[in-house]
Amino acid sequence: MDNTFITYEKALSILAEHKTDFPTEIRNLEDSIGAYLAEDLVADRDFPPFDRVTMDGIAIAYEAFEKGQREFPIEAVAAAGTPQQTLGDSQNCIEVMTGAIMPHKVDTVIRYEDLEISNRRATVLPESLQCKQNVHFKGMDISKGTVIVPQGGRLSSAEINIAAAVGKADLKVKKMPRVIIFSTGDELVPVAESPELHQIRRSNVYGIQATLLEWGIPADLQHLPDHKDTMNRIIAEVLSTYDLLVFTGGVSKGKFDYLPDVLEALHIKKHFHKIQQRPGKPFWFGTNKGGKKIFALPGNPVSSFVCVYVYLRFWLKRSLGIKDVPIFVELKNDVAFRPDLVYFLEAKLESRADGTLVADPVKGNGSGDFVNLVRTDGFLVLPQNKREFKQGEVYPFVSYRAKL
C-alpha cells in the first residue's frame, strides 16, 4: 500500500492542474438564477439612457430662479414613459414625474414638498436651490459598450436585473457537470429505516448533495455495498454517464476498503491518496482518460465535510475561472496542536463592532462528531510546521455557512 502523504498545498496544485473547462449552454433569463455566466453583460445603451427625473415636482430653468423668480406658471405635465417635451417660456415650468425624461430647456427639478401649487402656478418655498438637482443624467451610471458584469461569476438577482436591462432574454452560462455521489459500506441503511444497533443511516451523501445544490449543481445518489465485483460493475456503468463521481468511505486502510483497488482496476489514474492534514487524511483523487473526475472522500462525516469545502470547492472554482479570495479571521483563544499536519479546526464566527471577524474554536469529539458541525460556521486553516496558535493571530477560514 502506498504510504505517501502529500501536503495540503500540493493537493491544491494537483487539483488546479486537473480543472475542467465546462462547456456552455443557453438558458432563458428566467431559468438562469444561480447559474455561472459564460459571457460578459455589456451595456447596450447609456445608463440611464436619458436625463431622468428623480423626484415628482416641477422642472425649471435654474437661471430664472437665480434671478429672483419664485413663482412659475405650469406650462405642461411630463409623465414617465412619454416623449420628451420642451419648455416654451423660460419663465414657466413643466410638472414632472419620477422616471420621466427631462424636458428640453430646463435643468433643475424641485420636489412637490418644496412647493405650493395653486391655480396652475407653483411657488418655490426654499430660499436656495442647487442647479441640476434631482436629475439622474444620461450615462451617469455607465456608458454604452461598457462591460457591466464580466463572465465567470454566479448569477444572483442583481445580475439577473442587469441582464434584463440590457435586453438579454437568453444567457450563455456554464453547463454544470453531471454528478453522482456514492455512499459506501454495509453498515449504512436508508434514511427512512430504523437502524439496528450495528448500523447507521446514510447521512454524508445528503450533506454533500445539499452543498453541491447550494453551488448550483444537482447530483444523484447511489449506494455501494462492500463487495468488489458489485462495486466494479456499478462504477463502470456510471463512468459513461456522469462527469464527476464523489464517494464517501472505503478509501482508508480497512480490510473492506476496496474502493482504491476498484478504481485502479477501472483504469482511473490516481493523483493522490493521502494528505498531511487533520481531519481527512485518506482522500483519493483521480481521473480517467475520458476526463472524468473522481473524488473519494473519507467516510467520517467531519472529514468528508472538510474535503468537500476545501478541495472539491477549490477544484470547482478553478474550473469555473472564479478567483478564490480567502476569508481571514482573528483567533479568539489560544490553540495547541502537536502533530505536523495542517489542522482544519471547527469554529464559530463572531462579528465585532469594529468590523473584525473572530473565530471561536469549538473542538468536537473527533472526525465522527458531525453534531459539532451545526454548532460551528466553518474551519480555521491552521498551518503545518507550527504548534502554538495564539489569541489575536489571523488565519484563513473556510466557511460552510456561505455560498460559493
ZAKEZA-476931 format. One line per field, with one value per residue (C-alpha): x, y, z; residue in one letter. Coordinates in nm, 3 decimals, always signed. Each point is the difference from the previous one (the first is absolute). Layout:
<atoms>
east = X  ...
north = Y  ...
up = Z  ...
rest = A  ...
</atoms>
This chain:
<atoms>
east = +0.000  +0.126  +0.078  +0.096  -0.171  +0.004  -0.036  -0.315  +0.162  +0.102  -0.353  -0.135  +0.257  -0.091  -0.369  +0.078  +0.188  -0.308  -0.266  -0.276  -0.096  -0.376  -0.198  -0.264  -0.372  -0.275  -0.267  -0.305  +0.051  -0.269  +0.184  +0.348  +0.002  +0.292  +0.170  +0.358  +0.022  +0.199  -0.021  +0.049  -0.311  +0.060  -0.196  -0.194  -0.076  +0.102  -0.125  -0.221  -0.078  -0.131  +0.004  -0.244  -0.218  +0.049  -0.271  -0.364  -0.029  +0.078  +0.289  +0.129  +0.284  +0.226  +0.101  -0.352  +0.016  +0.350  -0.134  -0.258  -0.307  -0.197  -0.334  -0.021  -0.309  -0.044  +0.025  -0.038  +0.027  +0.270  -0.080  +0.234  -0.011  -0.099  +0.215  +0.223  -0.166  +0.145  -0.057  -0.148  +0.051  +0.306  -0.213  -0.230  +0.047  -0.100  -0.152  +0.211  -0.037  +0.271  +0.147  -0.101  +0.249  +0.120  -0.162  +0.208  +0.097  -0.028  +0.281  -0.125  -0.278  -0.175  -0.196  -0.365  +0.094  +0.182  -0.289  -0.340  -0.220  -0.319  -0.185  +0.263  +0.277  +0.286  +0.169  +0.348  +0.035  +0.376  +0.224  +0.273  +0.016  +0.282  +0.021  -0.072  -0.137  -0.220  +0.113  +0.169  +0.199  +0.049  +0.295  +0.068  -0.005  +0.175  +0.052  -0.105  +0.240  +0.135  +0.018  -0.232  +0.031  +0.305  -0.042  +0.087  -0.204  -0.317  -0.326  -0.185  -0.315  +0.218  +0.161  -0.335  -0.128  +0.291  -0.048  -0.362  +0.097  +0.243  -0.251  +0.136  -0.307  +0.239  +0.336  +0.310  +0.091  +0.231  -0.145  +0.050  +0.148  -0.223  +0.077  -0.068  +0.078  +0.057  -0.026  +0.198  -0.016  -0.229  -0.058  -0.204  -0.377  -0.251  -0.114  -0.356  +0.106  +0.048  +0.362  +0.104  +0.254  +0.288  -0.132  -0.024  -0.204  +0.153  +0.050  +0.327  -0.132  -0.299  +0.225  +0.223  -0.299  -0.144  +0.336  +0.034  -0.357  +0.085  +0.280  -0.239  +0.077  -0.269  +0.131  -0.137  +0.051  +0.086  +0.132  +0.282  +0.025  +0.333  +0.033  +0.277  -0.172  -0.321  +0.192  +0.196  -0.314  -0.197  +0.288  +0.082  -0.362  -0.019  +0.337  -0.164  -0.279  +0.142  +0.281  +0.077  -0.011  +0.012  +0.038  -0.017  +0.179  +0.193  +0.334  +0.188  +0.199  -0.289  -0.030  -0.319  +0.119  -0.001  -0.054  +0.364  +0.052  -0.327  +0.082  +0.343  -0.156  -0.224  +0.312  -0.058  +0.330  +0.067  +0.150  +0.012  -0.143  +0.116  +0.046  +0.195  -0.304  -0.249  -0.273  -0.026  +0.337  -0.129  -0.132  +0.037  -0.011  +0.033  -0.103  -0.061  +0.095  -0.341  +0.060  -0.238  +0.093  -0.020  +0.002  +0.006  -0.052  +0.046  -0.302  +0.006  -0.246  +0.223  +0.288  -0.233  -0.136  +0.351  +0.103  -0.313  +0.037  +0.378  +0.079  -0.313  -0.094  +0.353  -0.010  -0.345  +0.104  +0.314  -0.205  -0.241  +0.283  -0.113  +0.272  +0.017  +0.015  +0.059  -0.167  +0.242  -0.112  +0.149  +0.049  -0.200  +0.187  +0.338  +0.017  +0.268  +0.037  +0.304  -0.014  +0.188  -0.319  -0.225  -0.282  -0.353  -0.155  -0.374  -0.090  -0.290  +0.027  -0.062  -0.032  +0.121  -0.111  +0.335  -0.053  +0.235  -0.097  +0.101  +0.007  -0.083  +0.128  -0.256  +0.182  -0.216  +0.051  +0.195  -0.079  -0.313  -0.164  -0.220  -0.230  +0.276  -0.041  -0.333  +0.162  +0.264  +0.029  +0.310  +0.362  +0.308  +0.295  +0.288  +0.330  +0.240  +0.337  -0.145  -0.111  -0.134  -0.268  -0.057  -0.302  -0.012  +0.193  -0.167  -0.064  -0.203  -0.353  -0.211  -0.367  -0.276  -0.267  +0.077  -0.063  +0.274
north = +0.000  +0.347  +0.194  +0.329  +0.296  +0.324  +0.349  +0.207  +0.242  -0.283  -0.139  +0.340  +0.031  -0.344  +0.088  +0.325  -0.197  -0.215  +0.268  -0.053  +0.246  -0.025  +0.034  +0.270  -0.006  +0.254  +0.053  +0.222  +0.299  -0.128  -0.330  +0.144  +0.089  -0.176  -0.086  +0.103  +0.266  -0.093  +0.335  +0.365  +0.207  +0.319  +0.324  +0.029  +0.366  +0.264  -0.052  +0.189  +0.038  +0.356  +0.278  -0.149  +0.183  -0.146  +0.190  +0.087  +0.379  +0.270  +0.057  +0.355  +0.186  +0.071  +0.338  +0.134  -0.100  +0.143  +0.337  +0.003  -0.159  -0.212  -0.053  -0.212  -0.057  -0.368  -0.034  -0.379  -0.337  -0.258  -0.354  -0.298  -0.193  +0.297  +0.170  +0.288  +0.342  +0.349  +0.301  +0.274  +0.295  +0.018  +0.171  -0.303  -0.355  -0.351  -0.233  -0.319  -0.351  -0.235  -0.199  +0.249  +0.123  +0.348  +0.259  +0.222  +0.346  -0.088  -0.119  -0.017  -0.196  +0.123  -0.260  +0.050  +0.020  +0.328  +0.156  +0.158  -0.053  +0.193  +0.097  -0.167  +0.207  -0.148  +0.207  -0.110  +0.002  -0.049  +0.304  -0.199  -0.282  -0.198  +0.030  -0.337  -0.153  -0.311  -0.103  -0.333  +0.098  -0.215  -0.240  +0.094  -0.365  -0.160  +0.073  -0.205  -0.284  -0.037  -0.346  +0.015  -0.363  -0.200  -0.367  -0.263  +0.104  -0.155  +0.169  +0.149  +0.209  +0.309  -0.143  -0.127  +0.356  +0.127  -0.271  +0.103  +0.367  -0.064  -0.211  -0.350  -0.222  -0.296  -0.042  -0.205  -0.182  -0.279  -0.347  -0.172  -0.350  -0.301  -0.119  -0.316  -0.044  -0.347  -0.113  -0.317  -0.264  -0.278  +0.178  +0.273  -0.020  +0.234  +0.308  -0.125  -0.326  -0.061  -0.116  -0.297  +0.058  -0.077  +0.225  +0.373  +0.200  +0.142  +0.367  +0.120  -0.024  +0.220  +0.269  -0.010  +0.000  +0.305  +0.178  -0.056  +0.119  +0.320  +0.041  -0.050  -0.366  -0.268  -0.349  -0.352  -0.243  -0.369  -0.254  -0.252  -0.316  -0.132  -0.238  +0.044  -0.146  +0.192  +0.323  -0.055  -0.065  +0.299  +0.249  -0.117  +0.066  +0.353  +0.107  +0.014  +0.227  +0.232  +0.257  +0.014  -0.290  +0.066  -0.285  +0.001  -0.276  -0.303  +0.178  -0.065  -0.305  -0.220  -0.358  +0.084  +0.334  -0.127  +0.330  +0.085  -0.345  +0.016  +0.344  -0.123  -0.302  +0.238  +0.180  +0.314  +0.175  +0.087  +0.347  -0.022  -0.206  +0.144  +0.358  +0.133  +0.142  -0.059  -0.093  -0.166  -0.165  -0.290  +0.200  -0.145  +0.203  -0.131  +0.034  -0.234  +0.041  +0.145  +0.289  -0.121  +0.119  -0.227  +0.135  -0.282  +0.160  -0.143  -0.164  +0.191  +0.290  +0.284  -0.121  -0.026  +0.349  +0.145  -0.158  +0.122  +0.359  +0.020  -0.210  -0.063  +0.367  +0.105  -0.223  +0.130  +0.363  -0.058  -0.178  +0.296  +0.253  +0.159  +0.160  -0.151  +0.290  -0.141  +0.127  +0.086  -0.001  +0.069  -0.286  +0.054  -0.243  -0.172  -0.337  -0.270  -0.272  -0.227  -0.220  +0.128  +0.039  +0.272  +0.026  +0.079  +0.111  +0.054  +0.345  +0.238  +0.349  +0.316  +0.343  +0.281  +0.362  +0.111  -0.226  -0.277  -0.360  -0.221  -0.381  -0.178  -0.362  -0.264  -0.330  -0.306  -0.366  -0.090  -0.038  -0.205  +0.278  +0.150  +0.152  +0.254  +0.129  +0.159  +0.193  +0.155  +0.205  -0.136  -0.106  +0.193  -0.099  -0.026  -0.051  -0.290  +0.033  +0.202  -0.121  +0.302  +0.232  +0.310  +0.215  +0.295  -0.173  -0.001  -0.314  -0.101  -0.118  -0.233  +0.072  -0.251  +0.253  +0.203  -0.080  -0.062
up = +0.000  -0.095  +0.319  -0.165  +0.164  -0.200  +0.142  -0.002  -0.246  -0.233  -0.001  -0.105  -0.278  -0.137  +0.002  -0.183  -0.268  -0.055  -0.017  -0.254  -0.271  +0.030  -0.325  -0.043  -0.059  -0.066  +0.266  +0.016  +0.225  +0.237  +0.042  +0.053  +0.370  +0.167  -0.329  -0.082  -0.270  -0.313  -0.177  +0.091  +0.064  -0.200  +0.016  -0.328  +0.074  +0.251  +0.356  +0.051  -0.373  +0.046  +0.257  +0.247  +0.253  +0.350  +0.194  -0.062  -0.027  -0.256  -0.237  -0.052  -0.162  +0.298  -0.143  +0.062  +0.368  +0.030  -0.124  +0.280  -0.155  +0.249  -0.170  -0.315  -0.214  -0.085  -0.376  -0.040  +0.174  -0.084  +0.112  +0.004  -0.325  -0.219  -0.267  +0.096  +0.025  -0.041  +0.226  -0.213  +0.236  +0.226  +0.267  +0.022  +0.131  -0.098  +0.255  -0.004  +0.141  +0.126  -0.289  -0.266  -0.258  +0.094  -0.229  -0.229  +0.124  +0.371  +0.225  +0.360  +0.173  +0.315  +0.196  +0.094  +0.369  -0.073  -0.193  +0.042  -0.305  -0.061  -0.318  -0.221  +0.153  +0.210  +0.270  +0.108  +0.380  +0.065  -0.024  -0.171  -0.253  -0.155  -0.375  -0.173  +0.320  -0.010  -0.348  -0.082  -0.309  -0.310  +0.027  +0.363  +0.112  -0.296  -0.367  -0.301  -0.084  +0.354  +0.157  +0.299  +0.112  -0.113  -0.078  +0.258  +0.302  +0.133  -0.091  +0.295  -0.021  -0.052  -0.315  -0.127  +0.033  -0.210  -0.263  -0.043  -0.020  -0.287  -0.192  +0.065  -0.022  -0.024  +0.170  -0.074  +0.320  +0.107  -0.029  +0.331  +0.016  +0.051  +0.352  +0.195  +0.369  +0.143  +0.357  +0.072  +0.270  +0.118  +0.332  -0.170  -0.039  -0.171  +0.189  +0.042  +0.164  +0.371  +0.030  +0.207  +0.276  -0.239  -0.278  -0.076  -0.247  -0.317  +0.072  -0.156  -0.353  +0.079  +0.145  -0.308  -0.233  +0.180  -0.017  -0.373  -0.053  +0.188  -0.254  -0.291  -0.072  +0.039  +0.076  +0.007  +0.289  +0.001  +0.250  -0.039  +0.211  +0.128  -0.294  -0.257  -0.304  +0.064  +0.054  -0.321  -0.204  +0.132  -0.028  -0.354  -0.099  +0.141  -0.145  -0.341  +0.125  +0.264  -0.013  +0.371  +0.244  +0.374  +0.250  +0.376  +0.187  -0.113  -0.059  +0.324  +0.119  +0.109  -0.118  -0.192  -0.144  -0.356  -0.181  -0.093  -0.150  -0.191  -0.141  -0.108  -0.169  -0.196  -0.134  +0.200  +0.060  +0.363  +0.053  +0.379  +0.282  +0.332  +0.122  +0.297  +0.179  +0.277  -0.047  -0.339  -0.069  -0.215  -0.299  -0.351  -0.322  -0.354  -0.364  -0.291  -0.366  -0.074  +0.238  +0.269  +0.350  +0.304  +0.357  +0.256  +0.340  +0.349  +0.155  +0.328  -0.039  +0.121  -0.218  -0.296  +0.068  +0.012  -0.328  -0.179  +0.115  -0.030  -0.308  -0.206  +0.035  -0.102  -0.311  -0.095  +0.030  -0.205  -0.265  -0.015  -0.009  +0.325  +0.207  +0.346  +0.245  +0.349  +0.315  +0.280  +0.361  +0.339  +0.243  +0.319  +0.226  +0.010  -0.175  +0.028  -0.262  +0.008  -0.313  -0.305  -0.202  -0.135  +0.252  -0.111  +0.326  +0.030  +0.126  +0.043  -0.148  +0.196  -0.161  +0.223  -0.009  -0.144  -0.303  +0.115  -0.064  +0.290  -0.006  +0.323  -0.021  +0.094  +0.036  -0.061  +0.080  -0.311  -0.369  +0.074  +0.202  -0.273  +0.264  +0.067  -0.357  +0.085  +0.286  -0.223  -0.320  -0.167  +0.037  +0.101  -0.220  +0.246  -0.184  +0.019  +0.176  +0.284  +0.342  +0.188  -0.139  +0.207  +0.072  -0.240  -0.279  -0.341  -0.208  -0.309  +0.061  -0.217  +0.060  -0.063  +0.089  -0.313  -0.369  -0.262
rest = M  D  N  T  F  I  T  Y  E  K  A  L  S  I  L  A  E  H  K  T  D  F  P  T  E  I  R  N  L  E  D  S  I  G  A  Y  L  A  E  D  L  V  A  D  R  D  F  P  P  F  D  R  V  T  M  D  G  I  A  I  A  Y  E  A  F  E  K  G  Q  R  E  F  P  I  E  A  V  A  A  A  G  T  P  Q  Q  T  L  G  D  S  Q  N  C  I  E  V  M  T  G  A  I  M  P  H  K  V  D  T  V  I  R  Y  E  D  L  E  I  S  N  R  R  A  T  V  L  P  E  S  L  Q  C  K  Q  N  V  H  F  K  G  M  D  I  S  K  G  T  V  I  V  P  Q  G  G  R  L  S  S  A  E  I  N  I  A  A  A  V  G  K  A  D  L  K  V  K  K  M  P  R  V  I  I  F  S  T  G  D  E  L  V  P  V  A  E  S  P  E  L  H  Q  I  R  R  S  N  V  Y  G  I  Q  A  T  L  L  E  W  G  I  P  A  D  L  Q  H  L  P  D  H  K  D  T  M  N  R  I  I  A  E  V  L  S  T  Y  D  L  L  V  F  T  G  G  V  S  K  G  K  F  D  Y  L  P  D  V  L  E  A  L  H  I  K  K  H  F  H  K  I  Q  Q  R  P  G  K  P  F  W  F  G  T  N  K  G  G  K  K  I  F  A  L  P  G  N  P  V  S  S  F  V  C  V  Y  V  Y  L  R  F  W  L  K  R  S  L  G  I  K  D  V  P  I  F  V  E  L  K  N  D  V  A  F  R  P  D  L  V  Y  F  L  E  A  K  L  E  S  R  A  D  G  T  L  V  A  D  P  V  K  G  N  G  S  G  D  F  V  N  L  V  R  T  D  G  F  L  V  L  P  Q  N  K  R  E  F  K  Q  G  E  V  Y  P  F  V  S  Y  R  A  K  L
</atoms>
